[in-house]
Amino acid sequence: MLTDEQWAVLEPLVEACRPPAKVPPGNLRRTVSAIVWRHRNGAKWRAIPGEFGPWWMAAQTV
C-alpha cells in the first residue's frame, strides 16, 4: 500500500486528472496502490494480491 506521505503527494494529482462528473471510487488509494504494485513487479493484472481489491478495478482505472 502507499504510505500516507506518498498518497498525500499523489491524491491531488489524481483528482486533478479525473473528470469532474465522475463519481469518486470508494477505494481510490487502494486502486492506485494496486496499479503501482503491478508496475513495480511486472506482473499480470490477475496476479495483483487480494489486499488491493479486485484486479479488474485497477485494470479498468488505467
LOLUM-865962 format. One record per residue: x, y, z of N, C-alpha, C in turn. Coordinates in steps of 0.2 Angstrom, whole numbers. Each point is the difference from the previous one (the first is absolute). Example, Ala and Ser with C-alpha at 12.3 -4.5 7.8 and 13.67 -1.06 7.14 Angstrom:
LOLUM-865962
<nx->66 ny->-28 nz->39 cax->-4 cay->6 caz->0 cx->4 cy->6 cz->0>
<nx->-2 ny->5 nz->-4 cax->4 cay->6 caz->1 cx->-4 cy->5 cz->3>
***
This chain:
LOLUM-865962
<nx->4 ny->-6 nz->0 cax->-4 cay->6 caz->0 cx->4 cy->6 cz->0>
<nx->-2 ny->6 nz->-3 cax->3 cay->6 caz->1 cx->0 cy->3 cz->7>
<nx->6 ny->3 nz->1 cax->0 cay->3 caz->7 cx->-4 cy->6 cz->0>
<nx->-1 ny->3 nz->6 cax->-4 cay->6 caz->1 cx->4 cy->6 cz->-4>
<nx->6 ny->0 nz->0 cax->4 cay->5 caz->-3 cx->0 cy->-1 cz->-8>
<nx->0 ny->-6 nz->-2 cax->-1 cay->-1 caz->-8 cx->-7 cy->2 cz->-2>
<nx->-5 ny->-2 nz->4 cax->-6 cay->2 caz->-2 cx->-2 cy->7 cz->0>
<nx->3 ny->4 nz->5 cax->-1 cay->7 caz->1 cx->3 cy->4 cz->-7>
<nx->5 ny->-3 nz->-3 cax->3 cay->3 caz->-6 cx->-5 cy->-2 cz->-6>
<nx->-2 ny->-6 nz->0 cax->-3 cay->-3 caz->-6 cx->-8 cy->2 cz->0>
<nx->-3 ny->0 nz->5 cax->-7 cay->2 caz->0 cx->-2 cy->6 cz->-4>
<nx->3 ny->6 nz->2 cax->-2 cay->6 caz->-4 cx->1 cy->-1 cz->-7>
<nx->6 ny->-4 nz->-2 cax->1 cay->0 caz->-7 cx->-5 cy->-5 cz->-4>
<nx->-2 ny->-5 nz->4 cax->-5 cay->-5 caz->-3 cx->-7 cy->4 cz->-1>
<nx->-2 ny->4 nz->6 cax->-6 cay->3 caz->-1 cx->0 cy->6 cz->-5>
<nx->6 ny->3 nz->-1 cax->0 cay->5 caz->-6 cx->-1 cy->-3 cz->-7>
<nx->1 ny->-6 nz->0 cax->0 cay->-4 caz->-7 cx->-7 cy->-3 cz->-1>
<nx->-4 ny->-1 nz->5 cax->-6 cay->-4 caz->0 cx->-5 cy->5 cz->-3>
<nx->-5 ny->-3 nz->-4 cax->-6 cay->4 caz->-3 cx->-4 cy->3 cz->6>
<nx->-2 ny->6 nz->0 cax->-4 cay->3 caz->5 cx->-7 cy->-4 cz->2>
<nx->-3 ny->-3 nz->-5 cax->-6 cay->-3 caz->1 cx->0 cy->-7 cz->2>
<nx->6 ny->-3 nz->0 cax->1 cay->-7 caz->2 cx->-1 cy->-1 cz->8>
<nx->-3 ny->-5 nz->1 cax->-2 cay->-1 caz->7 cx->7 cy->-3 cz->3>
<nx->2 ny->3 nz->6 cax->7 cay->-2 caz->2 cx->-1 cy->-8 cz->3>
<nx->5 ny->-4 nz->-2 cax->0 cay->-7 caz->3 cx->1 cy->0 cz->8>
<nx->-3 ny->-4 nz->3 cax->1 cay->-1 caz->7 cx->7 cy->-2 cz->2>
<nx->4 ny->-3 nz->-4 cax->6 cay->-3 caz->2 cx->6 cy->3 cz->-5>
<nx->0 ny->6 nz->-2 cax->5 cay->3 caz->-4 cx->7 cy->-1 cz->2>
<nx->1 ny->1 nz->6 cax->7 cay->-2 caz->2 cx->2 cy->-7 cz->-1>
<nx->-4 ny->-4 nz->2 cax->1 cay->-8 caz->-1 cx->1 cy->-1 cz->-7>
<nx->-4 ny->3 nz->-5 cax->1 cay->-2 caz->-7 cx->6 cy->3 cz->-2>
<nx->2 ny->6 nz->2 cax->6 cay->3 caz->-3 cx->6 cy->-5 cz->3>
<nx->0 ny->-2 nz->6 cax->5 cay->-4 caz->3 cx->0 cy->-7 cz->-4>
<nx->-5 ny->-2 nz->-3 cax->0 cay->-6 caz->-4 cx->3 cy->1 cz->-6>
<nx->-1 ny->6 nz->-3 cax->3 cay->1 caz->-7 cx->8 cy->1 cz->1>
<nx->2 ny->3 nz->6 cax->7 cay->1 caz->1 cx->3 cy->-7 cz->1>
<nx->-3 ny->-4 nz->4 cax->3 cay->-7 caz->2 cx->1 cy->-3 cz->-7>
<nx->-5 ny->0 nz->-4 cax->0 cay->-4 caz->-7 cx->6 cy->2 cz->-4>
<nx->1 ny->7 nz->0 cax->5 cay->3 caz->-4 cx->7 cy->-2 cz->3>
<nx->1 ny->0 nz->6 cax->6 cay->-1 caz->3 cx->2 cy->-7 cz->0>
<nx->-5 ny->-5 nz->-1 cax->2 cay->-7 caz->0 cx->-1 cy->-3 cz->-7>
<nx->-2 ny->4 nz->-5 cax->-1 cay->-3 caz->-7 cx->-4 cy->-5 cz->0>
<nx->-5 ny->-1 nz->5 cax->-5 cay->-6 caz->0 cx->-6 cy->2 cz->-5>
<nx->-3 ny->-6 nz->-1 cax->-7 cay->1 caz->-4 cx->-5 cy->3 cz->5>
<nx->-5 ny->3 nz->-3 cax->-5 cay->3 caz->5 cx->-3 cy->-5 cz->4>
<nx->-1 ny->-6 nz->-2 cax->-4 cay->-5 caz->4 cx->5 cy->-2 cz->6>
<nx->6 ny->1 nz->0 cax->5 cay->-2 caz->5 cx->0 cy->5 cz->6>
<nx->-4 ny->6 nz->0 cax->0 cay->5 caz->5 cx->-3 cy->-3 cz->6>
<nx->3 ny->0 nz->6 cax->-2 cay->-3 caz->6 cx->-7 cy->3 cz->2>
<nx->-4 ny->-4 nz->3 cax->-6 cay->1 caz->3 cx->-1 cy->6 cz->4>
<nx->5 ny->2 nz->4 cax->0 cay->6 caz->4 cx->-1 cy->6 cz->-4>
<nx->1 ny->0 nz->-6 cax->-1 cay->6 caz->-4 cx->-7 cy->0 cz->-4>
<nx->-4 ny->-4 nz->2 cax->-7 cay->0 caz->-3 cx->0 cy->-4 cz->-6>
<nx->-5 ny->0 nz->-4 cax->-1 cay->-4 caz->-6 cx->5 cy->2 cz->-5>
<nx->3 ny->-4 nz->-3 cax->5 cay->1 caz->-5 cx->-3 cy->5 cz->-6>
<nx->-6 ny->-2 nz->-2 cax->-3 cay->3 caz->-5 cx->-1 cy->8 cz->1>
<nx->-1 ny->2 nz->6 cax->-1 cay->7 caz->2 cx->6 cy->4 cz->-2>
<nx->6 ny->-3 nz->2 cax->6 cay->4 caz->-1 cx->1 cy->0 cz->-8>
<nx->-1 ny->-6 nz->-3 cax->1 cay->0 caz->-7 cx->-5 cy->5 cz->-4>
<nx->-6 ny->1 nz->2 cax->-4 cay->4 caz->-4 cx->1 cy->7 cz->2>
<nx->4 ny->2 nz->5 cax->1 cay->7 caz->2 cx->6 cy->3 cz->-4>
<nx->5 ny->-5 nz->-2 cax->5 cay->2 caz->-4 cx->-1 cy->4 cz->-6>
***
